[in-house]
Amino acid sequence: MSGFAIGSKRAGDGGRTPVFRWECPCRQQPVLLATYDAAGRINIKVRDRYWHVHGQVQAICPRCGAEHILDLRHVEPPSSPPDRQRPNRSV
Ligand SMILES: [Zn+2]
């Protein structure tokens, strides 16, 4: 029944969408920078706030100080309307 179970204690949207972890592998236990889902939405938890970001986001690892860039601009939501297709080269 449960295909994806990634230790998230609380899912904002009911937990139907699989959530991926964006983390820095600098430690043996990777440092979680943010999570994101298949629809391209990035979820960043800062203290008591929850940020939802679309597109590209940069984060700095609090452990090693490395800068990470997560770019989900190419991700298309799976529930996009089928009759609205973008032409590639035709005008
Ligand atoms: Zn790091």
PDB file of the backbone (N, CA, C, O) and the ligand in Angstrom, with CONECT records:
HET     ZN  A 101       1
ATOM      1  N   MET A   1       0.838  -1.191   0.000  1.00  0.00           N
ATOM      2  CA  MET A   1       0.000   0.000   0.000  1.00  0.00           C
ATOM      3  C   MET A   1       0.879   1.249   0.000  1.00  0.00           C
ATOM      4  O   MET A   1       0.670   2.161  -0.799  1.00  0.00           O
ATOM      5  N   SER A   2       1.840   1.283   0.881  1.00  0.00           N
ATOM      6  CA  SER A   2       2.648   2.487   0.985  1.00  0.00           C
ATOM      7  C   SER A   2       3.924   2.332   0.179  1.00  0.00           C
ATOM      8  O   SER A   2       4.839   1.608   0.574  1.00  0.00           O
ATOM      9  N   GLY A   3       3.976   3.012  -0.946  1.00  0.00           N
ATOM     10  CA  GLY A   3       5.158   2.920  -1.773  1.00  0.00           C
ATOM     11  C   GLY A   3       6.276   3.786  -1.225  1.00  0.00           C
ATOM     12  O   GLY A   3       7.424   3.352  -1.128  1.00  0.00           O
ATOM     13  N   PHE A   4       5.930   5.012  -0.869  1.00  0.00           N
ATOM     14  CA  PHE A   4       6.937   5.920  -0.368  1.00  0.00           C
ATOM     15  C   PHE A   4       6.630   6.273   1.080  1.00  0.00           C
ATOM     16  O   PHE A   4       5.582   6.836   1.396  1.00  0.00           O
ATOM     17  N   ALA A   5       7.534   5.942   1.916  1.00  0.00           N
ATOM     18  CA  ALA A   5       7.381   6.348   3.303  1.00  0.00           C
ATOM     19  C   ALA A   5       8.702   6.947   3.740  1.00  0.00           C
ATOM     20  O   ALA A   5       9.621   6.240   4.153  1.00  0.00           O
ATOM     21  N   ILE A   6       8.774   8.224   3.645  1.00  0.00           N
ATOM     22  CA  ILE A   6      10.023   8.897   3.961  1.00  0.00           C
ATOM     23  C   ILE A   6       9.822   9.720   5.221  1.00  0.00           C
ATOM     24  O   ILE A   6       9.323  10.845   5.179  1.00  0.00           O
ATOM     25  N   GLY A   7      10.195   9.173   6.266  1.00  0.00           N
ATOM     26  CA  GLY A   7      10.150   9.725   7.612  1.00  0.00           C
ATOM     27  C   GLY A   7       9.657  11.133   7.819  1.00  0.00           C
ATOM     28  O   GLY A   7      10.245  11.876   8.606  1.00  0.00           O
ATOM     29  N   SER A   8       8.606  11.525   7.148  1.00  0.00           N
ATOM     30  CA  SER A   8       8.083  12.838   7.453  1.00  0.00           C
ATOM     31  C   SER A   8       6.962  12.679   8.451  1.00  0.00           C
ATOM     32  O   SER A   8       6.035  11.893   8.256  1.00  0.00           O
ATOM     33  N   LYS A   9       7.062  13.427   9.507  1.00  0.00           N
ATOM     34  CA  LYS A   9       6.095  13.242  10.575  1.00  0.00           C
ATOM     35  C   LYS A   9       4.753  13.854  10.229  1.00  0.00           C
ATOM     36  O   LYS A   9       3.699  13.396  10.672  1.00  0.00           O
ATOM     37  N   ARG A  10       4.823  14.899   9.426  1.00  0.00           N
ATOM     38  CA  ARG A  10       3.590  15.604   9.149  1.00  0.00           C
ATOM     39  C   ARG A  10       3.570  16.046   7.697  1.00  0.00           C
ATOM     40  O   ARG A  10       4.430  16.818   7.272  1.00  0.00           O
ATOM     41  N   ALA A  11       2.620  15.579   6.949  1.00  0.00           N
ATOM     42  CA  ALA A  11       2.510  15.969   5.556  1.00  0.00           C
ATOM     43  C   ALA A  11       1.449  17.051   5.427  1.00  0.00           C
ATOM     44  O   ALA A  11       0.354  16.944   5.978  1.00  0.00           O
ATOM     45  N   GLY A  12       1.798  18.086   4.691  1.00  0.00           N
ATOM     46  CA  GLY A  12       0.891  19.215   4.613  1.00  0.00           C
ATOM     47  C   GLY A  12      -0.325  18.951   3.752  1.00  0.00           C
ATOM     48  O   GLY A  12      -1.397  19.501   4.005  1.00  0.00           O
ATOM     49  N   ASP A  13      -0.173  18.120   2.745  1.00  0.00           N
ATOM     50  CA  ASP A  13      -1.259  17.946   1.796  1.00  0.00           C
ATOM     51  C   ASP A  13      -1.877  16.561   1.872  1.00  0.00           C
ATOM     52  O   ASP A  13      -2.417  16.066   0.882  1.00  0.00           O
ATOM     53  N   GLY A  14      -1.806  15.958   2.986  1.00  0.00           N
ATOM     54  CA  GLY A  14      -2.434  14.658   3.123  1.00  0.00           C
ATOM     55  C   GLY A  14      -1.484  13.508   2.873  1.00  0.00           C
ATOM     56  O   GLY A  14      -1.826  12.353   3.124  1.00  0.00           O
ATOM     57  N   GLY A  15      -0.302  13.811   2.385  1.00  0.00           N
ATOM     58  CA  GLY A  15       0.711  12.788   2.230  1.00  0.00           C
ATOM     59  C   GLY A  15       0.507  11.883   1.033  1.00  0.00           C
ATOM     60  O   GLY A  15       1.027  10.767   1.018  1.00  0.00           O
ATOM     61  N   ARG A  16      -0.234  12.328   0.028  1.00  0.00           N
ATOM     62  CA  ARG A  16      -0.392  11.484  -1.145  1.00  0.00           C
ATOM     63  C   ARG A  16       0.814  11.599  -2.060  1.00  0.00           C
ATOM     64  O   ARG A  16       1.210  10.622  -2.695  1.00  0.00           O
ATOM     65  N   THR A  17       1.395  12.781  -2.131  1.00  0.00           N
ATOM     66  CA  THR A  17       2.518  12.993  -3.014  1.00  0.00           C
ATOM     67  C   THR A  17       3.803  12.512  -2.351  1.00  0.00           C
ATOM     68  O   THR A  17       4.068  12.834  -1.193  1.00  0.00           O
ATOM     69  N   PRO A  18       4.588  11.750  -3.077  1.00  0.00           N
ATOM     70  CA  PRO A  18       5.873  11.336  -2.509  1.00  0.00           C
ATOM     71  C   PRO A  18       6.788  12.527  -2.303  1.00  0.00           C
ATOM     72  O   PRO A  18       6.875  13.424  -3.142  1.00  0.00           O
ATOM     73  N   VAL A  19       7.458  12.513  -1.184  1.00  0.00           N
ATOM     74  CA  VAL A  19       8.325  13.629  -0.824  1.00  0.00           C
ATOM     75  C   VAL A  19       9.766  13.163  -0.843  1.00  0.00           C
ATOM     76  O   VAL A  19      10.101  12.108  -0.304  1.00  0.00           O
ATOM     77  N   PHE A  20      10.607  13.954  -1.466  1.00  0.00           N
ATOM     78  CA  PHE A  20      12.013  13.608  -1.557  1.00  0.00           C
ATOM     79  C   PHE A  20      12.819  14.518  -0.642  1.00  0.00           C
ATOM     80  O   PHE A  20      12.443  15.653  -0.350  1.00  0.00           O
ATOM     81  N   ARG A  21      13.928  13.975  -0.212  1.00  0.00           N
ATOM     82  CA  ARG A  21      14.782  14.752   0.682  1.00  0.00           C
ATOM     83  C   ARG A  21      15.908  15.404  -0.110  1.00  0.00           C
ATOM     84  O   ARG A  21      16.529  14.782  -0.973  1.00  0.00           O
ATOM     85  N   TRP A  22      16.151  16.652   0.199  1.00  0.00           N
ATOM     86  CA  TRP A  22      17.279  17.368  -0.372  1.00  0.00           C
ATOM     87  C   TRP A  22      18.253  17.599   0.768  1.00  0.00           C
ATOM     88  O   TRP A  22      17.968  18.331   1.716  1.00  0.00           O
ATOM     89  N   GLU A  23      19.384  16.974   0.660  1.00  0.00           N
ATOM     90  CA  GLU A  23      20.267  16.984   1.801  1.00  0.00           C
ATOM     91  C   GLU A  23      21.721  17.118   1.368  1.00  0.00           C
ATOM     92  O   GLU A  23      22.080  16.836   0.225  1.00  0.00           O
ATOM     93  N   CYS A  24      22.525  17.547   2.292  1.00  0.00           N
ATOM     94  CA  CYS A  24      23.955  17.666   2.066  1.00  0.00           C
ATOM     95  C   CYS A  24      24.631  16.417   2.624  1.00  0.00           C
ATOM     96  O   CYS A  24      24.427  16.069   3.787  1.00  0.00           O
ATOM     97  N   PRO A  25      25.426  15.748   1.812  1.00  0.00           N
ATOM     98  CA  PRO A  25      26.030  14.479   2.247  1.00  0.00           C
ATOM     99  C   PRO A  25      27.339  14.659   2.997  1.00  0.00           C
ATOM    100  O   PRO A  25      28.173  13.754   3.017  1.00  0.00           O
ATOM    101  N   CYS A  26      27.526  15.816   3.611  1.00  0.00           N
ATOM    102  CA  CYS A  26      28.824  16.074   4.239  1.00  0.00           C
ATOM    103  C   CYS A  26      29.009  15.259   5.516  1.00  0.00           C
ATOM    104  O   CYS A  26      30.141  15.044   5.948  1.00  0.00           O
ATOM    105  N   ARG A  27      27.940  14.815   6.111  1.00  0.00           N
ATOM    106  CA  ARG A  27      28.049  14.054   7.349  1.00  0.00           C
ATOM    107  C   ARG A  27      27.597  12.619   7.105  1.00  0.00           C
ATOM    108  O   ARG A  27      26.967  12.299   6.097  1.00  0.00           O
ATOM    109  N   GLN A  28      27.936  11.794   8.042  1.00  0.00           N
ATOM    110  CA  GLN A  28      27.503  10.408   7.927  1.00  0.00           C
ATOM    111  C   GLN A  28      25.973  10.327   7.947  1.00  0.00           C
ATOM    112  O   GLN A  28      25.352   9.518   7.257  1.00  0.00           O
ATOM    113  N   GLN A  29      25.416  11.183   8.753  1.00  0.00           N
ATOM    114  CA  GLN A  29      23.965  11.342   8.706  1.00  0.00           C
ATOM    115  C   GLN A  29      23.685  12.632   7.960  1.00  0.00           C
ATOM    116  O   GLN A  29      23.872  13.721   8.503  1.00  0.00           O
ATOM    117  N   PRO A  30      23.234  12.513   6.709  1.00  0.00           N
ATOM    118  CA  PRO A  30      23.125  13.695   5.841  1.00  0.00           C
ATOM    119  C   PRO A  30      22.282  14.799   6.472  1.00  0.00           C
ATOM    120  O   PRO A  30      21.300  14.552   7.171  1.00  0.00           O
ATOM    121  N   VAL A  31      22.710  16.019   6.194  1.00  0.00           N
ATOM    122  CA  VAL A  31      22.026  17.184   6.742  1.00  0.00           C
ATOM    123  C   VAL A  31      20.861  17.540   5.828  1.00  0.00           C
ATOM    124  O   VAL A  31      21.049  17.805   4.641  1.00  0.00           O
ATOM    125  N   LEU A  32      19.669  17.542   6.385  1.00  0.00           N
ATOM    126  CA  LEU A  32      18.484  17.847   5.583  1.00  0.00           C
ATOM    127  C   LEU A  32      18.407  19.343   5.335  1.00  0.00           C
ATOM    128  O   LEU A  32      18.373  20.141   6.272  1.00  0.00           O
ATOM    129  N   LEU A  33      18.380  19.712   4.059  1.00  0.00           N
ATOM    130  CA  LEU A  33      18.256  21.130   3.707  1.00  0.00           C
ATOM    131  C   LEU A  33      16.799  21.499   3.468  1.00  0.00           C
ATOM    132  O   LEU A  33      16.326  22.543   3.917  1.00  0.00           O
ATOM    133  N   ALA A  34      16.099  20.627   2.756  1.00  0.00           N
ATOM    134  CA  ALA A  34      14.690  20.869   2.477  1.00  0.00           C
ATOM    135  C   ALA A  34      14.105  19.575   1.936  1.00  0.00           C
ATOM    136  O   ALA A  34      14.815  18.590   1.731  1.00  0.00           O
ATOM    137  N   THR A  35      12.814  19.594   1.712  1.00  0.00           N
ATOM    138  CA  THR A  35      12.182  18.485   1.021  1.00  0.00           C
ATOM    139  C   THR A  35      11.464  19.033  -0.198  1.00  0.00           C
ATOM    140  O   THR A  35      11.134  20.217  -0.268  1.00  0.00           O
ATOM    141  N   TYR A  36      11.230  18.154  -1.151  1.00  0.00           N
ATOM    142  CA  TYR A  36      10.488  18.580  -2.331  1.00  0.00           C
ATOM    143  C   TYR A  36       9.663  17.419  -2.827  1.00  0.00           C
ATOM    144  O   TYR A  36       9.951  16.261  -2.524  1.00  0.00           O
ATOM    145  N   ASP A  37       8.625  17.738  -3.598  1.00  0.00           N
ATOM    146  CA  ASP A  37       7.754  16.682  -4.095  1.00  0.00           C
ATOM    147  C   ASP A  37       7.830  16.603  -5.612  1.00  0.00           C
ATOM    148  O   ASP A  37       8.524  17.383  -6.265  1.00  0.00           O
ATOM    149  N   ALA A  38       7.105  15.649  -6.145  1.00  0.00           N
ATOM    150  CA  ALA A  38       7.180  15.374  -7.575  1.00  0.00           C
ATOM    151  C   ALA A  38       6.598  16.506  -8.409  1.00  0.00           C
ATOM    152  O   ALA A  38       6.877  16.605  -9.604  1.00  0.00           O
ATOM    153  N   ALA A  39       5.802  17.349  -7.797  1.00  0.00           N
ATOM    154  CA  ALA A  39       5.205  18.457  -8.529  1.00  0.00           C
ATOM    155  C   ALA A  39       6.143  19.649  -8.630  1.00  0.00           C
ATOM    156  O   ALA A  39       5.803  20.660  -9.245  1.00  0.00           O
ATOM    157  N   GLY A  40       7.329  19.533  -8.026  1.00  0.00           N
ATOM    158  CA  GLY A  40       8.293  20.605  -8.122  1.00  0.00           C
ATOM    159  C   GLY A  40       8.161  21.634  -7.019  1.00  0.00           C
ATOM    160  O   GLY A  40       8.709  22.732  -7.119  1.00  0.00           O
ATOM    161  N   ARG A  41       7.455  21.292  -5.992  1.00  0.00           N
ATOM    162  CA  ARG A  41       7.325  22.233  -4.893  1.00  0.00           C
ATOM    163  C   ARG A  41       8.336  21.900  -3.812  1.00  0.00           C
ATOM    164  O   ARG A  41       8.426  20.761  -3.354  1.00  0.00           O
ATOM    165  N   ILE A  42       9.086  22.897  -3.417  1.00  0.00           N
ATOM    166  CA  ILE A  42      10.118  22.724  -2.412  1.00  0.00           C
ATOM    167  C   ILE A  42       9.570  23.199  -1.074  1.00  0.00           C
ATOM    168  O   ILE A  42       8.989  24.279  -0.966  1.00  0.00           O
ATOM    169  N   ASN A  43       9.765  22.380  -0.077  1.00  0.00           N
ATOM    170  CA  ASN A  43       9.263  22.719   1.249  1.00  0.00           C
ATOM    171  C   ASN A  43      10.435  22.950   2.188  1.00  0.00           C
ATOM    172  O   ASN A  43      11.268  22.068   2.398  1.00  0.00           O
ATOM    173  N   ILE A  44      10.483  24.132   2.739  1.00  0.00           N
ATOM    174  CA  ILE A  44      11.570  24.477   3.648  1.00  0.00           C
ATOM    175  C   ILE A  44      10.971  24.832   4.993  1.00  0.00           C
ATOM    176  O   ILE A  44      10.101  25.696   5.102  1.00  0.00           O
ATOM    177  N   LYS A  45      11.450  24.155   5.999  1.00  0.00           N
ATOM    178  CA  LYS A  45      10.941  24.446   7.333  1.00  0.00           C
ATOM    179  C   LYS A  45      11.968  25.287   8.079  1.00  0.00           C
ATOM    180  O   LYS A  45      13.113  24.876   8.268  1.00  0.00           O
ATOM    181  N   VAL A  46      11.545  26.442   8.488  1.00  0.00           N
ATOM    182  CA  VAL A  46      12.412  27.319   9.251  1.00  0.00           C
ATOM    183  C   VAL A  46      11.711  27.633  10.569  1.00  0.00           C
ATOM    184  O   VAL A  46      10.733  28.379  10.619  1.00  0.00           O
ATOM    185  N   ARG A  47      12.237  27.046  11.616  1.00  0.00           N
ATOM    186  CA  ARG A  47      11.624  27.190  12.937  1.00  0.00           C
ATOM    187  C   ARG A  47      10.141  26.847  12.883  1.00  0.00           C
ATOM    188  O   ARG A  47       9.783  25.688  12.673  1.00  0.00           O
ATOM    189  N   ASP A  48       9.283  27.828  13.069  1.00  0.00           N
ATOM    190  CA  ASP A  48       7.859  27.507  13.063  1.00  0.00           C
ATOM    191  C   ASP A  48       7.207  27.870  11.733  1.00  0.00           C
ATOM    192  O   ASP A  48       5.982  27.842  11.613  1.00  0.00           O
ATOM    193  N   ARG A  49       8.024  28.212  10.729  1.00  0.00           N
ATOM    194  CA  ARG A  49       7.454  28.577   9.426  1.00  0.00           C
ATOM    195  C   ARG A  49       7.688  27.449   8.434  1.00  0.00           C
ATOM    196  O   ARG A  49       8.635  26.670   8.539  1.00  0.00           O
ATOM    197  N   TYR A  50       6.803  27.401   7.492  1.00  0.00           N
ATOM    198  CA  TYR A  50       6.931  26.431   6.423  1.00  0.00           C
ATOM    199  C   TYR A  50       6.898  27.180   5.107  1.00  0.00           C
ATOM    200  O   TYR A  50       5.895  27.804   4.763  1.00  0.00           O
ATOM    201  N   TRP A  51       7.993  27.117   4.375  1.00  0.00           N
ATOM    202  CA  TRP A  51       8.096  27.860   3.120  1.00  0.00           C
ATOM    203  C   TRP A  51       7.843  26.907   1.965  1.00  0.00           C
ATOM    204  O   TRP A  51       8.386  25.803   1.920  1.00  0.00           O
ATOM    205  N   HIS A  52       7.014  27.350   1.036  1.00  0.00           N
ATOM    206  CA  HIS A  52       6.776  26.607  -0.189  1.00  0.00           C
ATOM    207  C   HIS A  52       7.374  27.404  -1.341  1.00  0.00           C
ATOM    208  O   HIS A  52       6.981  28.541  -1.601  1.00  0.00           O
ATOM    209  N   VAL A  53       8.318  26.795  -2.016  1.00  0.00           N
ATOM    210  CA  VAL A  53       9.049  27.493  -3.062  1.00  0.00           C
ATOM    211  C   VAL A  53       8.904  26.726  -4.359  1.00  0.00           C
ATOM    212  O   VAL A  53       8.961  25.496  -4.380  1.00  0.00           O
ATOM    213  N   HIS A  54       8.717  27.463  -5.438  1.00  0.00           N
ATOM    214  CA  HIS A  54       8.688  26.853  -6.761  1.00  0.00           C
ATOM    215  C   HIS A  54       9.869  27.357  -7.574  1.00  0.00           C
ATOM    216  O   HIS A  54      10.199  28.542  -7.536  1.00  0.00           O
ATOM    217  N   GLY A  55      10.497  26.460  -8.304  1.00  0.00           N
ATOM    218  CA  GLY A  55      11.580  26.874  -9.181  1.00  0.00           C
ATOM    219  C   GLY A  55      12.937  26.519  -8.619  1.00  0.00           C
ATOM    220  O   GLY A  55      13.263  25.349  -8.420  1.00  0.00           O
ATOM    221  N   GLN A  56      13.714  27.543  -8.369  1.00  0.00           N
ATOM    222  CA  GLN A  56      15.085  27.319  -7.939  1.00  0.00           C
ATOM    223  C   GLN A  56      15.301  27.925  -6.559  1.00  0.00           C
ATOM    224  O   GLN A  56      14.806  29.011  -6.259  1.00  0.00           O
ATOM    225  N   VAL A  57      16.031  27.223  -5.745  1.00  0.00           N
ATOM    226  CA  VAL A  57      16.318  27.737  -4.423  1.00  0.00           C
ATOM    227  C   VAL A  57      17.766  27.386  -4.069  1.00  0.00           C
ATOM    228  O   VAL A  57      18.289  26.352  -4.481  1.00  0.00           O
ATOM    229  N   GLN A  58      18.387  28.259  -3.308  1.00  0.00           N
ATOM    230  CA  GLN A  58      19.744  28.011  -2.838  1.00  0.00           C
ATOM    231  C   GLN A  58      19.711  27.849  -1.329  1.00  0.00           C
ATOM    232  O   GLN A  58      18.962  28.523  -0.623  1.00  0.00           O
ATOM    233  N   ALA A  59      20.533  26.949  -0.866  1.00  0.00           N
ATOM    234  CA  ALA A  59      20.607  26.736   0.573  1.00  0.00           C
ATOM    235  C   ALA A  59      22.065  26.541   0.957  1.00  0.00           C
ATOM    236  O   ALA A  59      22.867  26.025   0.179  1.00  0.00           O
ATOM    237  N   ILE A  60      22.382  26.953   2.140  1.00  0.00           N
ATOM    238  CA  ILE A  60      23.733  26.773   2.648  1.00  0.00           C
ATOM    239  C   ILE A  60      23.670  25.783   3.800  1.00  0.00           C
ATOM    240  O   ILE A  60      22.908  25.952   4.752  1.00  0.00           O
ATOM    241  N   CYS A  61      24.479  24.761   3.690  1.00  0.00           N
ATOM    242  CA  CYS A  61      24.476  23.732   4.717  1.00  0.00           C
ATOM    243  C   CYS A  61      24.939  24.325   6.044  1.00  0.00           C
ATOM    244  O   CYS A  61      25.993  24.957   6.112  1.00  0.00           O
ATOM    245  N   PRO A  62      24.163  24.122   7.081  1.00  0.00           N
ATOM    246  CA  PRO A  62      24.548  24.677   8.382  1.00  0.00           C
ATOM    247  C   PRO A  62      25.752  23.973   8.995  1.00  0.00           C
ATOM    248  O   PRO A  62      26.337  24.467   9.959  1.00  0.00           O
ATOM    249  N   ARG A  63      26.119  22.843   8.451  1.00  0.00           N
ATOM    250  CA  ARG A  63      27.241  22.088   9.014  1.00  0.00           C
ATOM    251  C   ARG A  63      28.558  22.436   8.349  1.00  0.00           C
ATOM    252  O   ARG A  63      29.533  22.774   9.022  1.00  0.00           O
ATOM    253  N   CYS A  64      28.586  22.352   7.017  1.00  0.00           N
ATOM    254  CA  CYS A  64      29.854  22.528   6.312  1.00  0.00           C
ATOM    255  C   CYS A  64      29.924  23.849   5.564  1.00  0.00           C
ATOM    256  O   CYS A  64      30.995  24.235   5.094  1.00  0.00           O
ATOM    257  N   GLY A  65      28.811  24.543   5.445  1.00  0.00           N
ATOM    258  CA  GLY A  65      28.813  25.838   4.788  1.00  0.00           C
ATOM    259  C   GLY A  65      28.783  25.767   3.274  1.00  0.00           C
ATOM    260  O   GLY A  65      28.920  26.789   2.601  1.00  0.00           O
ATOM    261  N   ALA A  66      28.605  24.576   2.732  1.00  0.00           N
ATOM    262  CA  ALA A  66      28.570  24.440   1.289  1.00  0.00           C
ATOM    263  C   ALA A  66      27.255  24.988   0.750  1.00  0.00           C
ATOM    264  O   ALA A  66      26.197  24.877   1.369  1.00  0.00           O
ATOM    265  N   GLU A  67      27.375  25.583  -0.434  1.00  0.00           N
ATOM    266  CA  GLU A  67      26.180  26.130  -1.059  1.00  0.00           C
ATOM    267  C   GLU A  67      25.592  25.107  -2.007  1.00  0.00           C
ATOM    268  O   GLU A  67      26.295  24.518  -2.828  1.00  0.00           O
ATOM    269  N   HIS A  68      24.296  24.909  -1.881  1.00  0.00           N
ATOM    270  CA  HIS A  68      23.608  23.940  -2.725  1.00  0.00           C
ATOM    271  C   HIS A  68      22.526  24.650  -3.510  1.00  0.00           C
ATOM    272  O   HIS A  68      21.875  25.571  -3.017  1.00  0.00           O
ATOM    273  N   ILE A  69      22.348  24.206  -4.733  1.00  0.00           N
ATOM    274  CA  ILE A  69      21.307  24.781  -5.574  1.00  0.00           C
ATOM    275  C   ILE A  69      20.364  23.662  -5.992  1.00  0.00           C
ATOM    276  O   ILE A  69      20.785  22.647  -6.549  1.00  0.00           O
ATOM    277  N   LEU A  70      19.100  23.865  -5.715  1.00  0.00           N
ATOM    278  CA  LEU A  70      18.086  22.913  -6.147  1.00  0.00           C
ATOM    279  C   LEU A  70      17.249  23.586  -7.213  1.00  0.00           C
ATOM    280  O   LEU A  70      16.600  24.603  -6.968  1.00  0.00           O
ATOM    281  N   ASP A  71      17.273  23.009  -8.389  1.00  0.00           N
ATOM    282  CA  ASP A  71      16.572  23.612  -9.520  1.00  0.00           C
ATOM    283  C   ASP A  71      15.506  22.650 -10.004  1.00  0.00           C
ATOM    284  O   ASP A  71      15.812  21.618 -10.601  1.00  0.00           O
ATOM    285  N   LEU A  72      14.258  22.992  -9.745  1.00  0.00           N
ATOM    286  CA  LEU A  72      13.154  22.126 -10.160  1.00  0.00           C
ATOM    287  C   LEU A  72      12.310  22.805 -11.222  1.00  0.00           C
ATOM    288  O   LEU A  72      11.133  22.486 -11.393  1.00  0.00           O
ATOM    289  N   ARG A  73      12.918  23.744 -11.933  1.00  0.00           N
ATOM    290  CA  ARG A  73      12.128  24.478 -12.922  1.00  0.00           C
ATOM    291  C   ARG A  73      11.732  23.613 -14.102  1.00  0.00           C
ATOM    292  O   ARG A  73      10.764  23.906 -14.804  1.00  0.00           O
ATOM    293  N   HIS A  74      12.492  22.540 -14.315  1.00  0.00           N
ATOM    294  CA  HIS A  74      12.168  21.673 -15.437  1.00  0.00           C
ATOM    295  C   HIS A  74      11.098  20.646 -15.075  1.00  0.00           C
ATOM    296  O   HIS A  74      10.587  19.932 -15.937  1.00  0.00           O
ATOM    297  N   VAL A  75      10.777  20.587 -13.810  1.00  0.00           N
ATOM    298  CA  VAL A  75       9.787  19.607 -13.373  1.00  0.00           C
ATOM    299  C   VAL A  75       8.397  20.110 -13.704  1.00  0.00           C
ATOM    300  O   VAL A  75       8.027  21.231 -13.352  1.00  0.00           O
ATOM    301  N   GLU A  76       7.643  19.283 -14.373  1.00  0.00           N
ATOM    302  CA  GLU A  76       6.284  19.666 -14.710  1.00  0.00           C
ATOM    303  C   GLU A  76       5.336  18.943 -13.784  1.00  0.00           C
ATOM    304  O   GLU A  76       5.509  17.756 -13.509  1.00  0.00           O
ATOM    305  N   PRO A  77       4.353  19.643 -13.312  1.00  0.00           N
ATOM    306  CA  PRO A  77       3.369  18.996 -12.454  1.00  0.00           C
ATOM    307  C   PRO A  77       2.651  17.890 -13.207  1.00  0.00           C
ATOM    308  O   PRO A  77       2.291  18.070 -14.370  1.00  0.00           O
ATOM    309  N   PRO A  78       2.438  16.762 -12.572  1.00  0.00           N
ATOM    310  CA  PRO A  78       1.798  15.631 -13.235  1.00  0.00           C
ATOM    311  C   PRO A  78       0.346  15.906 -13.577  1.00  0.00           C
ATOM    312  O   PRO A  78      -0.230  15.234 -14.432  1.00  0.00           O
ATOM    313  N   SER A  79      -0.242  16.876 -12.924  1.00  0.00           N
ATOM    314  CA  SER A  79      -1.659  17.134 -13.142  1.00  0.00           C
ATOM    315  C   SER A  79      -1.870  18.358 -14.020  1.00  0.00           C
ATOM    316  O   SER A  79      -2.816  19.119 -13.821  1.00  0.00           O
ATOM    317  N   SER A  80      -0.980  18.543 -14.993  1.00  0.00           N
ATOM    318  CA  SER A  80      -1.147  19.680 -15.888  1.00  0.00           C
ATOM    319  C   SER A  80      -2.224  19.352 -16.914  1.00  0.00           C
ATOM    320  O   SER A  80      -2.375  18.200 -17.319  1.00  0.00           O
ATOM    321  N   PRO A  81      -2.959  20.352 -17.325  1.00  0.00           N
ATOM    322  CA  PRO A  81      -4.029  20.107 -18.307  1.00  0.00           C
ATOM    323  C   PRO A  81      -3.444  19.649 -19.634  1.00  0.00           C
ATOM    324  O   PRO A  81      -2.474  20.229 -20.123  1.00  0.00           O
ATOM    325  N   PRO A  82      -4.028  18.616 -20.214  1.00  0.00           N
ATOM    326  CA  PRO A  82      -3.446  18.020 -21.425  1.00  0.00           C
ATOM    327  C   PRO A  82      -3.660  18.880 -22.664  1.00  0.00           C
ATOM    328  O   PRO A  82      -2.928  18.739 -23.644  1.00  0.00           O
ATOM    329  N   ASP A  83      -4.640  19.757 -22.638  1.00  0.00           N
ATOM    330  CA  ASP A  83      -4.934  20.537 -23.852  1.00  0.00           C
ATOM    331  C   ASP A  83      -4.133  21.830 -23.901  1.00  0.00           C
ATOM    332  O   ASP A  83      -4.357  22.682 -24.760  1.00  0.00           O
ATOM    333  N   ARG A  84      -3.216  21.961 -22.985  1.00  0.00           N
ATOM    334  CA  ARG A  84      -2.413  23.181 -22.993  1.00  0.00           C
ATOM    335  C   ARG A  84      -0.956  22.813 -23.167  1.00  0.00           C
ATOM    336  O   ARG A  84      -0.182  22.791 -22.211  1.00  0.00           O
ATOM    337  N   GLN A  85      -0.604  22.529 -24.384  1.00  0.00           N
ATOM    338  CA  GLN A  85       0.754  22.104 -24.654  1.00  0.00           C
ATOM    339  C   GLN A  85       1.556  23.262 -25.214  1.00  0.00           C
ATOM    340  O   GLN A  85       1.069  24.071 -26.003  1.00  0.00           O
ATOM    341  N   ARG A  86       2.796  23.307 -24.778  1.00  0.00           N
ATOM    342  CA  ARG A  86       3.659  24.368 -25.273  1.00  0.00           C
ATOM    343  C   ARG A  86       4.357  23.921 -26.546  1.00  0.00           C
ATOM    344  O   ARG A  86       5.046  22.901 -26.545  1.00  0.00           O
ATOM    345  N   PRO A  87       4.194  24.642 -27.596  1.00  0.00           N
ATOM    346  CA  PRO A  87       4.938  24.289 -28.815  1.00  0.00           C
ATOM    347  C   PRO A  87       6.408  24.581 -28.631  1.00  0.00           C
ATOM    348  O   PRO A  87       6.788  25.548 -27.970  1.00  0.00           O
ATOM    349  N   ASN A  88       7.217  23.749 -29.211  1.00  0.00           N
ATOM    350  CA  ASN A  88       8.650  23.906 -29.021  1.00  0.00           C
ATOM    351  C   ASN A  88       9.243  24.965 -29.934  1.00  0.00           C
ATOM    352  O   ASN A  88       9.875  25.921 -29.485  1.00  0.00           O
ATOM    353  N   ARG A  89       9.025  24.773 -31.213  1.00  0.00           N
ATOM    354  CA  ARG A  89       9.694  25.676 -32.144  1.00  0.00           C
ATOM    355  C   ARG A  89       8.711  26.375 -33.061  1.00  0.00           C
ATOM    356  O   ARG A  89       9.093  27.319 -33.751  1.00  0.00           O
ATOM    357  N   SER A  90       7.478  25.952 -33.092  1.00  0.00           N
ATOM    358  CA  SER A  90       6.524  26.602 -33.981  1.00  0.00           C
ATOM    359  C   SER A  90       5.934  27.827 -33.304  1.00  0.00           C
ATOM    360  O   SER A  90       5.664  27.826 -32.103  1.00  0.00           O
ATOM    361  N   VAL A  91       5.745  28.840 -34.076  1.00  0.00           N
ATOM    362  CA  VAL A  91       5.195  30.075 -33.515  1.00  0.00           C
ATOM    363  C   VAL A  91       3.752  30.253 -33.936  1.00  0.00           C
ATOM    364  O   VAL A  91       3.116  31.239 -33.561  1.00  0.00           O
TER     365      VAL A  91
HETATM  366 ZN    ZN A 101      27.147  20.020   4.477  1.00  0.00          ZN2+
END
